[in-house]
Amino acid sequence: MSNIQTLEVPKWGLSMQEGKITQWTIKEGDSFKKGQEICVIETTKIANSLEAPFDGTLRRIIGKNGSVLEVGAIIGVCADTSVSDQKIEQFIQSLSSNKGSEPQEQKTEAKATEPQQTKSPSTPTVTTSKLDTPTSTKPIVNDNFLIPSDLQGYQENSNLFATPHAINMAQKHNVNLDKIHGSGPQQRVSINDIQKAVIAAGGQWPDVKNQPAKTPAKSTADDSHILATPLARRMAEEWNINLNDCRASGSRGRVCKEDVEAVYYRNHPVSSPSLPAATQPEPTKLDFTAIPMDGMRKTIAERLQAAKSEIPHFYLTIDVDVSALQELRTDINSKLPSVKISINDMFLKAIASALIAVPEVNVQYDVENQQILQFDQADISVAVAIPNGLITPIVKAANKRALSDISTTMRDLATRAKTGKLSPDEFQGGSFCISNLGMFGIKQFEAIINPPQGAILALGTVEKRAVVRDDVITIRPMVTLSMSCDHRVIDGATGAKFLASLKEFVENPMAFLA
Amino acid sequence: MQETRFDLIVIGAGPGGYVGAIRAAQLGLKTAIIEAKDLGGICLNWGCIPTKAMIGGAKLAQKIQHASIFGFEIDNVQFDIKKLVQHSRTVSKQLVAGIGHLLQKNNITLFKGTAKLIAKEKLEVMDDKEQIQILSAPHIIVATGAKATTLPQLPIDGQYIWSYKEALITEHLPESLLVVGSGAIGSEFASLYHDLGSQVTLIDIAPQIMPTEDHEVAAYVQKQFEQKGITILTQSAIQKTSIIDGKVQCEIQTPQGIQTILVNHVLSAIGVTPNSKGLGLEELGVEFDKKFIKTDEWCKTNVVGIYAIGDVAGGPCLAHKASHEAILCVEKIAGVHGVHPLDRTRIPGCIFTNPQVASIGLTQQQATEKGYPVRIGNFPFQANGKALAMNDPVGFVKTIIHQDTGEILGVHMVGHDVTELIQGFSIAKTLEATDESLAEVIFPHPTLSETMHEAILSAMQRAIHI
């Protein structure tokens, strides 16, 4: 029993909550060495290879390719080939019954295109058990207890590690404790473990009163008020240990390092292995550089591929005169030291106003429920270039914010986008998107819609152009705006109406200030 | 003229500026740094580092003088200050080159020239060929440092009347030297020139030397200085200087009346003035506090996108304070979690005189003025085995502990290498350790650091070796 080991989603860094299994590099039945890369796990920040923490043989993959699992969730079960498939199944069953719900399926990302695993964890174990051992002994039925034959055979002097109550009951009902997986500390077998194993193998074991708690209780109470040294608090956070569960042996009743370690080693009897870096063979020199796609690059590739191929884009272009905008900007900036408003900030405000005026454009397409979500406020995503891609922080409720507020918010969001310090709610969502390449001198371009949003506006550079005003050719600072619309939710005329409204706001900025 | 856009620009590559630039680059910001003179600022070129090289020489002179205690009889000692200066300059150059390498390694763009803000988020850099380049960034950090303050009656001529700069590159050891100002800079030069063999007079307008230090420390150092032959005049001000026959005649107003002395050189070390002029700050409406740039707890000025750190943003004018502000300012901009504003009671101060002075936190007087109930601990190096063995039994460690909470309010040390010891108390203060927790620490024997332990124990009425 004790030689079944599990592989879990590792915790890479403080903010990691869950990981997506992108690729197993070994398959069921393969044996691996400690330190060998066995699967690729992607977080919101990185994709990294999980190195095997021990030598072993992979028997079952639980976290299938594509599934998203919480940190600490079991992704694979390992045991050497001497352990029967049946025991592996029992073990897996005990896992899922421990959790109370199926751990892996609920978060699997869409498309169930994964090939069916040859041995599903839900395969009834009773049938396989019959293949394994000939049913020479009859099942024992005793006061509603039914012990399957292959679990029978209590042995007094084996190296049992079980609770006294479990030993008593095993003796009484002739259960072979060697065949039961213990879930307690050091894999100590409890009554509960026997019950699970018996039921899993097709037997009966009624609930017994006064049975010990299933697992050592873990405190979930807020531990922020618990006195602890800085080091102890940090270690507890890293290991997901609640300070309420720790002794406080430090001076002045503080939890110290030793106390947190005590809890950790109680929960992890085998000392956690360090992960040595696998040695890579020197690659042969090529006349190009292969740049691996990181998590963000892959996300961009996937999302935009999907967006451009699935969404019926159409494009509308309009030229706007920004002389009034520039004048107002110069005026504000020269009078107030605490703000520096950019043309982009002013466009944000004008767009927000136009989105409220023409709400049919301020939408998301809810494909699943076949409905259009029209928003009350303008949450504008702004594409910001960062070294290895781009990110779209959101200026929320831009219609309700003062220009100075939009400007300050944008400055902060853009800087933090570059340093990777945005929180997910700051870049996920948004009811409309803008992309500005004006600073690079781009005159006009069409952007790809960022679904589920219904439209994106591409801003070109401000340039002086010869335009006709009152039949006279005159020089004006102009910007070309191109809007890409999803025709499924926005029609041509609606888009045109929005651009006309936007042009009005841009050319008469007092309207959006008022 | 091409505008070059960055995420962050730092003006000045001293210990504030270059540290801030490196941190910004580490955090992923496209960063530029502008320096008008040499990388490393005053600290590396004309301050902290070259003076330490000179002090190395002074220390050796003292060792030679007391060599017979250890059995060495050293005759016919020859000293050539030019060689010492050369050593000092070599060390500076080496470190300056190191900064250049660090900037390069972090992909920071260096612009050599003088910066001037011309608009919000925009500045121009003029190089020595008067070529102008325009740069812009949403975040611009001013880290231009400070320069020596001058008095009208003490105009620095570079020949007779020196600033720290001339004192660092002299070609001959002055027979006599008057040092005006007994802060860290003045005291260090007074001590080192005395130890090298000059006849030194040190004056200060304040009632004690090292005016910001604890009274007890200042009084002790004054006694030590006087014992070794430095003349000290406190509450004294220079009135007039005139050059007579290649010497400087100085009229000094003392409590006892006007005193006239004749010296080879005068070193003006009355303090520093921030380099805040000519940067275009006034035009943009940046607010000042006297000549220092006014900033909030995150080093932000009142003008959007302009920040100031280090000496130019106010005292204490210390390199490590500038570096610390650089980090917190940049991390705040970058959105790093858990950034704290500067806690001025946690800035250690070091004066590399002989004996050295190191301190952190409140002086006893400040603690009393703030109304804290205090316990004072004190332990002399005279009772420390290592200090006696090394023949450096000078000085003491004084601790100021909050009576009730055990908080370490202040620590003041005088003695050999105390500048290397003070960091123990910096760590303790940052971790908010109490006297109780420091009492638990195991200090190694035999070391000078045992005095730190004993001084804490002393404040708890349980010192062992006294």
Interface residues (C-beta under 8 A of the other chain):
Chain A: P230 S251 R252 N333 P337 S338 V339 K340 I386 P387 S407 T408 R411 D412 A414 T415 R416 K418 T419 G420 K421 L422 M439
Chain B: R5 D7 L27 G28 L29 K30 K120 E121 P138 H139 L284 G285 V286 N302 V303 V304 G305 I333 A334 G335 V336 H337 L431 E436 S437 E440
